[in-house]
């Protein structure tokens, strides 16, 4: 641009500078007018801050009590009816090889909360609770501090009644219960005869009634089914609505549920609490059929509540923003090895169901079955990643969120520590290592220290202890070294 004829050179320089300044301001204003609305409408991007700037999903955590890994239709059980949980698996991701690191509820539930092995969190009985310092790094503690509305319904399971009562102040909504969350599933003094599973579902819906799209929430609902009501006339009493289920079925039992398999157990297992409970639940064919049918009925009752919760989420417009986890605190013997309950490092005791459902998943990732080893200590890191919260250094699990993404992790664990150091006169302690093929463990004192080794590829029911016969060279030595490494890492 040239100056007009007759314009003094100095005057043109000043005028040109003024025009350039005006043009810059106009450009800035236009940029703000055009780009600001686009920026506000654009989806949030991941942030490296303590809490991600991305929209935080709601979190619904469903934990059952003593549910075997295969007590679901989606896991191949041809008898049990679990349509709602099966639908959850079809729409989400199911982990075929999910395990707990300690198969007893107090330690396992502490591991779910803390993301730590029992060796680190130190909960090995039903008396001790989590300290304030420990609680600050649990997933409910961290989520609440990050602005989540946090609720708990059902069996808490960590600490005695006094320790659990103190948790009231750590939640925005508290319907937690001590002990086994009731001595009966149906309170005889309640004229409605409402089953405890349904009552817990009611309380979860009560929590959801106080939620909105404005504040993210995390609700943990911890059913006390299908755990037995020990000592009651009917230990697995189902909801009256489910009494007719399975009545005409003739249920089958695993091939390892025989007296010959029981005779192969070490003496301290044959004399254990697991055998005493076997006698009252599986001691005769009639008892075994009645026990397993009631157990399945209790699981079906849980399935109904999962359906109710998902329906309520949809009714309140929360379904598309709520991630759901379904798992259990440990497994359960259905007569395998002549045993009942859990506690021991065999597959039926340590293996659990695990489903992650994220409504934001693309269609290509729905209905996947993952074979990687997933652990109860992975729950807390998984929830924290969804919420955009960094995982504390003392958490030992790993987030499972990458398994739901477009790409699976390039590296993952190939083994884990199984430990059960709970002290009980008739429940022997043990520790071992489970990898992708081998199950190796040691019985601990006061029992004679003895090893067991199983090849899970050739012997998935663990009927042939290789310590009593030929075994591949080098396997035992490698697993013993690995056990020492894992126990050191778990501290």
Secondary structure, DSSP 8 states (H G I E B T S, - for coil): ----TT--HHHHHHHHHHHHHHHHHHHHHHHHHHHHHHHHHS------SSB-SS---EEEEEEESS--TT-SGGGT-SS---HHHHHHHHHSEEEEEEE-SS-SHHHHHHHHHHS--HHHH---SSS----HHHHTTSHHHHHHHTT-EEEEEEE--SS-HHHHHGGGGG-SEEEEESTTS-S-SB-TT-TT--BHHHHHHHHHHHHHHT-BTTB-EEEEEE--TTS--TTSSSTT---GGGTTTTTT------TT-SHHHHHTS-HHHHTSHHHHHHHHHHSSHHHHHHHHHHHHHHHHHHHHHHHHHHHHHHHTT-GGGEEEEEEES---EESGGG-EE--SSSHHHHEE-EEEE-TTS-GGGTTEEEEEEEETTHHHHHHHHHHTB---TT------GGGGSSS--S---SEEEEEE---BTTB--EEEEEESSEEEEEE-TTS--EEEEEETTT-TT----GGGS---TTHHHHHHHHHHHHHHHH-
